[in-house]
Structure formats: C-alpha cells, structure tokens
C-alpha cells in the first residue's frame, strides 16, 4: 500500500475505534503510531514522531488557558451564578409568550460566556429550567428542547473549550478565536429567541397548553444587581481584557479564575473541601484535554507524513470544485460524523484533513474554525450520539420524559443552527469582522 492508502485507512480506523467506544486519544495515538511505522518501515521513526508531538505540544505557554478557564468555569458553577442569571432572565421575559424559554436561552448565553462548556450548561439548566417550565404547563418536548438547543452556546460563545482545541490543532491565536466566536454566538442566541417568539405567535401548542407566566412579583434593583454584577464582572474581565489587548488569553483566564474564586468565597458557596474537589476536577479535565491534544498532534503529523491532506487538495482541484462545493462537502461530512462522534473527535479528525485545502483557497482559518465548531456542535443534538441530549436525560428526575422526547425537542434548534451556519459561511465577516 502507498502512504496515502495507509493514511486514508488510518482515518477510517480512528472513526471506527471511537464509534465502538475506544477513548479518542488512545485511538488517535495507536493508529497514528502504527501508521507511521508501516509507512516508514522503522519503529524508531514512530517513536521520534511521538517524542516531538509530546515535547512540542503541551509544553507551549498558551496551553495554560486550559486549566485556568476550566477552574473558572467550575468555580462559577459552585458560586450558583447560573441559577442567578436564570432568575433575572426569567423575570425579564415573564410577560412574553414562551418567555421562560427565551429566559433559558439568554441565561445559557451568559453562562456560556464564563464556563465554555455545553455539557455544564445542559446539566445546570436541565435541573433549573425544565422543572420550572413543566410546572407552568410548557410541553415536555419544548422544555427539554430549548435547554438542549441553548446548551450548545457554551461551545461557541467564548471562552470555549472547543475553540481552544481548534486553535491548537490549526495553530491559530486563542484570543482571535475567542473574539471571532462572539458575534456568531450572539447571532445564534438571537435566532433561538426569535424562533420561540414566532412559534408562540403562530403555533402556541408547540410551546404547551394553558401556559402560566409564573410569578409576576417584580424583582428589586438590589436583587437584580446582586445576581448580575458578579457574572457581568467576570465577562468584562475575561472578554474585555482580551478584546482591548490589556490581557492575553492566559492572563485573562488567570484573572477570571481569581475573580470567580473571590465571588464564590464572598457568597460563602465554597469550602476548603469544595476548593480541593474543584482543584482535583480541574486536574482531571486538564489532563484529559492535554492528552487529547498531544495525540491529535501526532495524528496531524502522521497525515502530513502520509501526504493525505495534499492528496485531498489535488483531488478536489482535479474536479475543479469551487468554494460552494467544498463547503457543502465539508458541512455534510460534519453532519454525518456528528451522528457518530463527539465534537472534539470531529474537530481532531477532520480539521487536519481539510486545513491545507482551506489555506490554498485563501480562506481565513479563524473563520473556518467557527464554521467547524458550529457544524460539529450540531452533532450534540442529533441521534444516535447527541451528547447534550443524553446529559439532559441523565440529569432529569422525570420518567415521563423519554430520550425520544429530548431528541424531538432539540430538532428545531439543530435546524436553526444549520441555518446560522449557512449564514456564517455565506458572510464570513460575521465572524472575522470583529478582528479588523
């Protein structure tokens, strides 16, 4: 077999191994190591590739963003800021039909700006929003669907773990990726809210029957400030620091983590034991992400050694495919893989294959990263994997709501994500315009 044949088979092998439950870093590492050995015929070269992937990978300074933003997100969750911002949003939208759904989307968007995790958002708001909506007679499918749909905002609105992973795979600036995710994240948030509002006007039965707007008692100015100032302060420190250039992404993560710790202490929401548990969990998450990125680096080097990205580029040029055709192929591939693999797996497997082609077409790799993350995130809402949907079902204490209900409820939001993705592909300035 030629090196290209081995490279192509390695991609298929990795997808199959991940689908059958092999831990993705293990799949990436094993297949890449064996592929390099087969291509070169020398085991020492495979070991040298592994050595370079480790030494040139996680030892880089920008990787410090991972533990810092992770600990900040965990501290924010412990401080109860998700519950607080939901309460404020709920009061703000209470007079509108479907207002509690809009409040869930808005609260998730704000929560995403300080946690960067779709799974955390899905877990938190399933326990907060779904019981509240069910109490107010919203349909069960809408209740779980709006939580599932809005939970993906955690991977788009910065700081985002997926944007960090993409930035290292593509060797792009973490700060630029964060800034490029702001407008698409807000656009998707607005699209969700608009969909809920229009649905409430055109087809109220989609939301539920006999919907109650809930408690109409106004919230005092002190309560509003008490619940919003901490999280707004964190957003200002992190995103404001990066946008103005006062802080690098690493410094912004450190400042945000310190501010989150201070907020949790002042609110008496964390103990010494809780702080220790947070540190341990941060270590586990950081180690798993760094292991993932290291093996992804080995995989990317293997693909380059096999010449597969260049071969793919030449094949597409042979068929004279333009921008539209290439993006259709890419999005369809992302949607297909999204039904089988998680977001990180898709990014790590697909991006190294297409990045050479994207560069040769003169396209922005920052824009391409936003397209990639949104496309991969749609998979969080689609069967059979749909991680966000499984998290929501696992977090519910309601046997009346099935996994089928969660997937059906999430479907309209997956369609909205696809429409927003098409919009961003058609108008790249929506993502990279903020960088100019």
C-alpha positions as CSV (number, residue, x, y, z in Angstrom):
1,X,0.0,0.0,0.0
2,X,1.1,3.6,-0.7
3,X,1.5,6.1,2.2
4,X,-1.7,7.8,1.0
5,X,-3.6,4.5,1.2
6,X,-2.3,3.9,4.8
7,X,-3.2,7.5,5.8
8,X,-6.8,7.1,4.4
9,X,-7.3,3.7,6.2
10,X,-6.0,5.3,9.4
11,X,-8.8,7.9,9.3
12,X,-11.4,5.1,8.8
13,X,-9.8,3.1,11.6
14,X,-9.9,6.0,14.1
15,X,-13.5,6.8,13.3
16,X,-14.5,3.1,13.8
17,X,-12.5,2.8,17.0
18,X,-14.1,5.9,18.5
19,X,-17.5,4.8,17.5
20,X,-17.0,1.5,19.2
21,X,-16.0,3.1,22.4
22,X,-12.2,3.4,22.3
23,X,-11.0,6.6,24.2
24,X,-10.3,9.0,21.4
25,X,-6.7,9.9,22.4
26,X,-5.9,6.2,22.6
27,X,-7.4,5.7,19.2
28,X,-5.5,8.7,17.7
29,X,-2.2,7.6,19.3
30,X,-2.4,3.9,18.5
31,X,-3.4,4.3,14.9
32,X,-1.0,7.2,14.2
33,X,1.9,5.4,15.7
34,X,1.2,2.1,13.8
35,X,0.6,4.1,10.5
36,X,4.0,5.9,10.8
37,X,5.7,2.6,11.5
38,X,4.0,1.0,8.4
39,X,4.8,3.9,6.1
40,X,8.4,4.2,7.1
41,X,9.1,0.6,8.0
42,X,11.0,1.9,11.1
43,X,9.7,1.8,14.6
44,X,12.3,4.3,15.7
45,X,10.7,7.0,13.4
46,X,7.3,6.4,15.0
47,X,8.9,6.9,18.5
48,X,10.5,10.1,17.3
49,X,7.2,11.4,16.0
50,X,5.7,10.7,19.3
51,X,8.5,12.4,21.2
52,X,8.2,15.5,19.0
53,X,4.4,15.6,19.5
54,X,4.8,15.5,23.3
55,X,7.7,17.9,23.6
56,X,6.4,20.5,21.1
57,X,2.8,20.1,22.2
58,X,1.5,20.7,25.7
59,X,4.7,22.4,26.8
60,X,3.7,25.5,25.0
61,X,2.7,28.5,27.1
62,X,-0.8,29.0,25.5
63,X,-1.9,25.6,26.9
64,X,-2.1,27.3,30.3
65,X,-5.5,28.6,29.1
66,X,-7.0,25.1,29.6
67,X,-6.6,24.7,33.4
68,X,-7.3,28.4,34.0
69,X,-10.6,28.6,32.1
70,X,-11.6,25.1,33.5
71,X,-11.2,26.2,37.1
72,X,-13.0,29.4,36.4
73,X,-16.0,27.5,35.0
74,X,-16.1,25.1,37.9
75,X,-16.0,27.9,40.4
76,X,-18.7,29.8,38.6
77,X,-20.9,26.7,38.8
78,X,-20.2,26.3,42.5
79,X,-21.0,30.0,43.1
80,X,-24.5,29.5,41.7
81,X,-24.2,32.2,39.1
82,X,-26.1,30.1,36.6
83,X,-29.2,30.0,38.8
84,X,-28.9,33.7,39.5
85,X,-28.8,34.8,35.9
86,X,-31.7,32.5,35.0
87,X,-33.8,34.1,37.7
88,X,-33.1,37.6,36.3
89,X,-33.8,36.5,32.7
90,X,-37.0,34.7,33.8
91,X,-38.3,37.9,35.3
92,X,-37.3,40.0,32.2
93,X,-39.2,37.7,29.8
94,X,-42.1,36.6,32.0
95,X,-44.7,38.7,30.2
96,X,-44.0,37.3,26.8
97,X,-45.5,34.0,25.5
98,X,-42.7,31.5,25.7
99,X,-40.8,33.9,27.9
100,X,-39.3,31.2,30.1
101,X,-37.9,29.5,27.1
102,X,-36.3,32.8,26.0
103,X,-35.0,33.3,29.5
104,X,-33.4,29.9,29.3
105,X,-31.6,30.8,26.0
106,X,-30.5,34.2,27.4
107,X,-29.2,32.7,30.7
108,X,-27.4,29.9,28.8
109,X,-25.7,32.5,26.6
110,X,-24.5,34.5,29.6
111,X,-23.5,31.3,31.5
112,X,-21.6,30.2,28.4
113,X,-19.5,33.4,28.5
114,X,-17.9,32.3,31.7
115,X,-17.9,28.5,31.6
116,X,-17.3,27.5,27.9
117,X,-18.9,24.1,28.4
118,X,-22.0,22.8,26.6
119,X,-22.2,19.8,29.0
120,X,-22.1,22.0,32.1
121,X,-24.8,24.3,30.6
122,X,-27.0,21.3,29.8
123,X,-26.6,19.8,33.3
124,X,-27.2,23.1,35.2
125,X,-30.2,24.3,33.2
126,X,-31.9,20.9,33.0
127,X,-32.2,21.0,36.8
128,X,-33.2,24.7,36.9
129,X,-35.4,25.4,33.8
130,X,-37.1,22.1,32.9
131,X,-39.0,21.6,36.2
132,X,-40.0,25.3,36.1
133,X,-41.3,25.1,32.6
134,X,-43.2,21.8,33.3
135,X,-44.7,23.5,36.4
136,X,-46.0,26.3,34.2
137,X,-47.6,23.8,31.7
138,X,-45.0,24.1,28.9
139,X,-44.8,20.9,26.7
140,X,-42.2,18.4,27.8
141,X,-40.6,18.4,24.3
142,X,-40.2,22.2,24.2
143,X,-38.9,22.3,27.8
144,X,-36.1,19.8,27.1
145,X,-35.5,21.0,23.5
146,X,-34.8,24.6,24.5
147,X,-32.3,23.5,27.1
148,X,-30.6,21.2,24.7
149,X,-30.5,23.8,21.9
150,X,-29.2,26.6,24.1
151,X,-26.7,24.4,25.8
152,X,-24.5,24.3,22.7
153,X,-23.9,28.1,23.1
154,X,-21.3,27.0,25.6
155,X,-19.0,25.8,22.8
156,X,-19.4,28.9,20.6
157,X,-19.5,31.9,22.9
158,X,-16.0,32.3,24.4
159,X,-14.2,31.1,26.4
160,X,-14.9,27.8,24.7
161,X,-13.0,24.5,25.2
162,X,-13.7,23.6,21.5
163,X,-12.3,26.9,20.3
164,X,-9.2,26.3,22.4
165,X,-8.7,22.8,20.9
166,X,-9.2,24.1,17.4
167,X,-6.8,26.9,17.9
168,X,-4.0,24.4,18.8
169,X,-4.8,22.0,16.0
170,X,-4.8,24.8,13.4
171,X,-2.1,26.8,15.1
172,X,-4.3,29.9,15.4
173,X,-4.4,32.5,18.1
174,X,-6.7,31.6,21.0
175,X,-7.6,35.2,21.6
176,X,-8.6,35.7,17.9
177,X,-10.7,32.5,18.1
178,X,-12.5,33.8,21.2
179,X,-13.2,37.2,19.6
180,X,-14.4,35.5,16.4
181,X,-16.9,33.4,18.3
182,X,-18.7,36.4,19.9
183,X,-20.9,37.6,17.0
184,X,-21.9,34.0,15.8
185,X,-22.8,33.1,19.4
186,X,-25.0,36.2,19.8
187,X,-26.5,35.6,16.4
188,X,-27.4,32.0,17.3
189,X,-28.8,33.3,20.6
190,X,-31.0,35.8,18.8
191,X,-32.1,33.2,16.3
192,X,-33.3,30.9,19.1
193,X,-35.2,33.7,20.9
194,X,-36.8,34.7,17.6
195,X,-37.9,31.2,16.9
196,X,-39.5,30.8,20.3
197,X,-41.3,34.2,19.9
198,X,-42.6,33.4,16.4
199,X,-43.7,29.9,17.5
200,X,-45.6,31.4,20.4
201,X,-47.5,33.6,18.0
202,X,-48.1,31.2,15.1
203,X,-48.4,27.8,16.9
204,X,-48.9,28.2,20.7
205,X,-49.5,24.5,21.0
206,X,-45.8,23.9,20.2
207,X,-44.9,25.6,23.5
208,X,-47.7,24.0,25.5
209,X,-51.3,24.4,26.6
210,X,-52.6,26.7,29.3
211,X,-49.2,28.2,29.8
212,X,-48.8,30.2,33.0
213,X,-46.4,33.2,33.0
214,X,-45.4,32.5,36.6
215,X,-44.8,34.8,39.5
216,X,-45.3,38.4,38.4
217,X,-43.8,40.0,41.6
218,X,-41.1,42.5,40.4
219,X,-37.5,41.9,41.4
220,X,-35.9,44.8,43.3
221,X,-33.0,46.7,41.9
222,X,-30.8,45.3,44.7
223,X,-31.7,41.7,43.8
224,X,-31.0,42.3,40.1
225,X,-27.6,43.8,40.8
226,X,-26.8,41.1,43.4
227,X,-27.5,38.4,40.8
228,X,-26.0,40.1,37.7
229,X,-23.0,42.1,38.8
230,X,-20.7,39.1,39.6
231,X,-21.2,37.4,36.2
232,X,-21.1,40.7,34.2
233,X,-17.8,41.5,36.0
234,X,-16.3,38.2,35.0
235,X,-17.3,38.7,31.4
236,X,-15.8,42.1,31.4
237,X,-12.6,40.9,32.9
238,X,-12.2,38.0,30.5
239,X,-13.6,39.1,27.2
240,X,-13.0,42.8,27.8
241,X,-9.4,42.1,28.7
242,X,-8.8,40.1,25.6
243,X,-10.6,42.5,23.3
244,X,-8.9,45.6,24.5
245,X,-5.5,43.9,24.4
246,X,-4.9,44.5,28.1
247,X,-4.7,40.8,28.8
248,X,-3.5,37.8,26.9
249,X,-5.9,34.8,26.9
250,X,-3.7,33.1,29.6
251,X,-3.7,36.3,31.7
252,X,-7.5,36.6,31.2
253,X,-8.0,33.1,32.3
254,X,-5.9,33.7,35.4
255,X,-7.7,36.9,36.2
256,X,-11.1,35.3,35.6
257,X,-10.3,32.3,37.8
258,X,-9.2,34.6,40.7
259,X,-12.3,36.7,40.3
260,X,-14.5,33.6,40.3
261,X,-12.8,32.3,43.5
262,X,-13.3,35.7,45.2
263,X,-17.0,35.7,44.2
264,X,-17.5,32.1,45.5
265,X,-15.8,33.0,48.8
266,X,-17.8,36.2,49.3
267,X,-21.0,34.3,48.6
268,X,-20.0,31.6,51.0
269,X,-20.6,29.0,48.3
270,X,-17.3,27.2,48.6
271,X,-15.4,25.5,51.5
272,X,-11.9,24.2,51.7
273,X,-13.1,20.8,50.8
274,X,-15.0,22.2,47.9
275,X,-11.9,24.1,46.7
276,X,-9.9,20.9,46.9
277,X,-12.5,19.0,44.9
278,X,-12.5,21.8,42.3
279,X,-8.7,21.6,42.0
280,X,-8.9,17.8,41.6
281,X,-11.6,18.0,38.9
282,X,-9.6,20.7,37.2
283,X,-6.6,18.4,37.1
284,X,-8.6,15.5,35.6
285,X,-10.2,17.7,32.9
286,X,-6.9,19.4,32.1
287,X,-5.0,16.1,31.9
288,X,-7.6,14.6,29.6
289,X,-7.6,17.6,27.2
290,X,-3.8,17.8,27.1
291,X,-3.6,14.1,26.4
292,X,-6.2,14.6,23.6
293,X,-4.3,17.5,22.0
294,X,-0.9,15.6,22.2
295,X,-2.3,12.6,20.4
296,X,-4.0,14.9,17.9
297,X,-0.7,16.5,17.2
298,X,0.8,13.0,16.5
299,X,-2.2,12.3,14.2
300,X,-1.7,15.6,12.3
301,X,2.0,14.8,11.8
302,X,1.1,11.3,10.6
303,X,-1.3,12.7,8.0
304,X,1.3,15.2,6.8
305,X,3.9,12.4,6.5
306,X,1.4,10.3,4.6
307,X,0.7,13.2,2.3
308,X,-3.1,12.8,2.6
309,X,-4.0,16.5,3.0
310,X,-2.1,17.4,-0.2
311,X,-3.7,14.4,-2.0
312,X,-7.1,15.6,-0.9
313,X,-6.3,19.1,-2.1
314,X,-5.2,17.8,-5.5
315,X,-8.2,15.6,-5.9
316,X,-10.6,18.4,-5.3
317,X,-8.7,20.7,-7.6
318,X,-8.8,18.0,-10.3
319,X,-12.6,18.1,-10.2
320,X,-12.4,21.9,-10.2
321,X,-14.6,22.3,-7.2
322,X,-15.3,25.8,-6.1
323,X,-15.9,27.4,-2.7
324,X,-19.6,26.4,-2.5
325,X,-19.0,22.8,-3.5
326,X,-16.1,22.4,-1.0
327,X,-18.2,23.8,1.8
328,X,-21.2,21.6,1.0
329,X,-18.9,18.6,1.2
330,X,-17.4,19.8,4.4
331,X,-20.7,20.6,6.1
332,X,-22.3,17.3,5.0
333,X,-19.3,15.4,6.3
334,X,-19.5,17.2,9.7
335,X,-23.2,16.5,10.0
336,X,-22.7,12.8,9.2
337,X,-19.8,12.5,11.7
338,X,-21.9,14.4,14.2
339,X,-24.3,11.5,14.3
340,X,-21.5,9.1,15.4
341,X,-18.8,11.1,17.2
342,X,-18.5,13.9,19.8
343,X,-17.4,17.4,18.9
344,X,-13.8,17.1,19.9
345,X,-13.4,13.9,17.9
346,X,-14.8,15.5,14.8
347,X,-12.5,18.6,15.1
348,X,-9.4,16.5,15.7
349,X,-10.1,14.1,12.9
350,X,-11.4,16.4,10.1
351,X,-9.5,19.6,10.5
352,X,-6.1,18.2,9.7
353,X,-7.5,16.8,6.5
354,X,-9.0,20.0,5.2
355,X,-6.7,22.7,6.6
356,X,-4.3,22.6,3.7
357,X,-7.1,22.9,1.2
358,X,-8.6,25.8,3.1
359,X,-5.3,27.6,3.2
360,X,-4.7,27.0,-0.5
361,X,-8.1,28.7,-1.2
362,X,-7.0,31.8,0.7
363,X,-9.7,31.4,3.3
364,X,-9.4,32.5,6.9
365,X,-8.5,29.7,9.3
366,X,-10.2,31.6,12.1
367,X,-13.5,31.7,10.1
368,X,-13.0,28.1,9.3
369,X,-12.7,27.3,13.0
370,X,-16.1,28.9,13.7
371,X,-17.7,27.0,10.9
372,X,-16.1,23.8,12.2
373,X,-17.2,24.2,15.8
374,X,-20.8,25.1,14.9
375,X,-21.0,22.3,12.4
376,X,-19.6,19.8,14.9
377,X,-21.9,21.2,17.6
378,X,-25.0,20.3,15.7
379,X,-24.0,16.7,16.4
380,X,-24.6,17.3,20.1
381,X,-28.4,17.5,19.2
382,X,-28.7,14.7,16.7
383,X,-29.1,10.9,17.3
384,X,-27.6,8.4,17.9
385,X,-24.9,10.1,20.0
386,X,-26.3,13.6,20.8
387,X,-24.2,14.0,24.0
388,X,-26.2,17.1,25.2
389,X,-29.4,15.1,24.8
390,X,-28.1,12.2,26.8
391,X,-26.8,14.6,29.5
392,X,-30.2,16.2,29.8
393,X,-32.0,12.8,30.0
394,X,-29.5,11.7,32.7
395,X,-30.0,14.9,34.7
396,X,-33.8,14.7,34.7
397,X,-35.7,13.2,37.5
398,X,-38.8,12.7,35.4
399,X,-39.5,9.3,34.0
400,X,-42.3,10.8,31.9
401,X,-39.7,12.4,29.6
402,X,-38.0,9.9,27.3
403,X,-34.8,10.3,25.3
404,X,-37.0,10.4,22.2
405,X,-38.7,13.5,23.6
406,X,-35.3,15.1,24.1
407,X,-34.2,14.4,20.6
408,X,-37.5,15.6,19.0
409,X,-37.5,18.7,21.2
410,X,-33.9,19.5,20.1
411,X,-34.5,19.0,16.4
412,X,-35.8,22.6,15.6
413,X,-32.8,24.1,17.3
414,X,-30.5,21.8,15.3
415,X,-32.1,23.2,12.1
416,X,-31.7,26.7,13.3
417,X,-28.0,26.0,14.0
418,X,-27.6,24.8,10.4
419,X,-29.3,27.9,9.0
420,X,-27.0,30.1,11.1
421,X,-24.0,28.1,9.9
422,X,-25.0,28.6,6.3
423,X,-25.3,32.4,7.0
424,X,-21.8,32.5,8.5
425,X,-20.4,30.5,5.6
426,X,-22.0,33.0,3.1
427,X,-20.9,36.1,5.1
428,X,-17.5,35.3,6.8
429,X,-17.4,38.9,8.1
430,X,-19.9,37.9,10.7
431,X,-17.1,36.0,12.5
432,X,-13.9,37.6,11.5
433,X,-15.2,41.2,11.0
434,X,-14.5,41.9,14.7
435,X,-10.8,41.2,14.2
436,X,-10.4,44.0,11.7
